[in-house]
Amino acid sequence: MLMSTDPAHGDDRLPGAFELGARVRAGETTAAAVLDAHLARIAARNPELNALTVVFADRARALADAVDRRVAAGEDPGPLAGVPISVKENIDLSWSATTEGWRGQADAVPARDATVVERMLAAGAIVVGRGNMPDFGMRWDTDNDLFGRTLNPWNRRRTTFGSSGGDAVSVATGMSAIGLGNDFGGSIRLPASALGICGLRPSAGRVPRARVREQPVALTLQRFSVNGLLARSVADLDGALRLVAGWDVGDPVSADLPALHAYAGPKRVAVTRDPLGGGVDPDVGAGVDRAAAALRAAGWQIEQIEPPFIDEAAVLWRRLACTDMLWSLDPATLPEPLGRAATRFLRDSTAAAQPYRTAADYGRAWARRAVIEAAWRGFQQEFPLVLGPVFTGAIPEPEFDLGGPDEADAALRGLRLVVTVNFLGLPAVAVPTGVGGDGMPTAVQLIGPAHGETAALAAARDVEAALGRVSPPVPARSRAARSRR
């Protein structure tokens, strides 16, 4: 069987990505059968949820057949043999437009695959579809004028967050086994938290982001944004990271870092339940408490202590990001206008952020970053792991990030710990902690030191082992359809 019923949540519990790959390689099932199961799930769920903007059914079937022929011939197609994955709309595929959720790039088909895609394909994975996102990944909500809104299967009146919302929904509902996304300001960890799955934002330089050609790349994109992963388990995050990590000649930000080994460092965790004392939703706070208790039981030393400079880091992240967005997305230079919601977001966020107006102020902000990074390095010498919420509030309604400068400020307050991670280029894993009283998943993030992905993954694995996994509910019509099969 490719799936079994999970009575606790009513959804089909799909095997892990690497488990599926192992079964295909062993001849216990076929890549064609694995793909058919995922395509059936796409047909059942995607029309209502709008997670995948395009589905490559024919291409995927041809690739699955090729994997099965290789297995039959005694060859090894790789650890993800025949495993369907989704790829965000801003990661290059040589056969599909890199739209970035914007009408102006609806026909922008690149000549080459992104390095992370090449590495997943080399491991045997099959790209089954494209994950939806907001225009250029700017918003914390997944909606655009080109493809429309992605809905949250837990509750359609709650956001999926963004910007990797399409891939998060695809993974959570079994349309793909792994999602390739990226994280500039929480764009992997936030959707993972809203969908009850796991998300990894690697360190800056660990995973290639994009090949640089003649097009200028904003400094904040170089320093704050990384390609990362969405999966239904920490083990799948860990395995996929080892496939996509490594130096890339085309990405000057990528680094030749030490190999990823099992974490053997100090097991000390700083817990910030309510960063800066701004208030935390009871369900979110209870999730942090459960995660801390799970780590303590697994042998980690826990201390309630707040890392330095969270507020200043968040403010600097926003001011720098908005400064760069204003010049890189200048309407006077774009061949097509931004979408309506993206235009509002850019206007309101920049009004609230007070972008830098002089090169001197912009330069001083980057200089200040070095001071904050040094303080965090010292802090993480004593506490290698930081445990805290992803979003401090309950999962909000769609368009929570629109409305004006006040709404933009409120969104940032709930996300200060998230964007501090981006500001400093740190690795972080989002992992579920259960289901809250409102029926929505709860989650925490575990923040490692620079290039310390294995520390964050080790702690996340202990939280997952203690608290288990969650799955979105299946609509009654979908359960009825399965019962007739």
Secondary structure as GFF3:
##gff-version 3
##sequence-region A 1 485
A	DSSP	beta_strand	4	5	.	.	.	ID=ss1
A	DSSP	beta_strand	12	13	.	.	.	ID=ss2
A	DSSP	alpha_helix	17	25	.	.	.	ID=ss3
A	DSSP	alpha_helix	31	49	.	.	.	ID=ss4
A	DSSP	beta_strand	52	55	.	.	.	ID=ss5
A	DSSP	alpha_helix	57	72	.	.	.	ID=ss6
A	DSSP	beta_strand	84	88	.	.	.	ID=ss7
A	DSSP	three_ten_helix	103	105	.	.	.	ID=ss8
A	DSSP	alpha_helix	115	122	.	.	.	ID=ss9
A	DSSP	beta_strand	126	131	.	.	.	ID=ss10
A	DSSP	three_ten_helix	135	137	.	.	.	ID=ss11
A	DSSP	alpha_helix	165	172	.	.	.	ID=ss12
A	DSSP	beta_strand	178	183	.	.	.	ID=ss13
A	DSSP	alpha_helix	189	195	.	.	.	ID=ss14
A	DSSP	beta_strand	198	201	.	.	.	ID=ss15
A	DSSP	alpha_helix	219	224	.	.	.	ID=ss16
A	DSSP	beta_strand	226	231	.	.	.	ID=ss17
A	DSSP	alpha_helix	234	244	.	.	.	ID=ss18
A	DSSP	beta_strand	268	271	.	.	.	ID=ss19
A	DSSP	three_ten_helix	275	277	.	.	.	ID=ss20
A	DSSP	alpha_helix	282	297	.	.	.	ID=ss21
A	DSSP	beta_strand	301	304	.	.	.	ID=ss22
A	DSSP	alpha_helix	310	328	.	.	.	ID=ss23
A	DSSP	alpha_helix	340	353	.	.	.	ID=ss24
A	DSSP	alpha_helix	359	382	.	.	.	ID=ss25
A	DSSP	beta_strand	385	389	.	.	.	ID=ss26
A	DSSP	alpha_helix	405	414	.	.	.	ID=ss27
A	DSSP	alpha_helix	416	424	.	.	.	ID=ss28
A	DSSP	beta_strand	428	435	.	.	.	ID=ss29
A	DSSP	beta_strand	441	447	.	.	.	ID=ss30
A	DSSP	alpha_helix	453	467	.	.	.	ID=ss31
A	DSSP	alpha_helix	476	483	.	.	.	ID=ss32
###
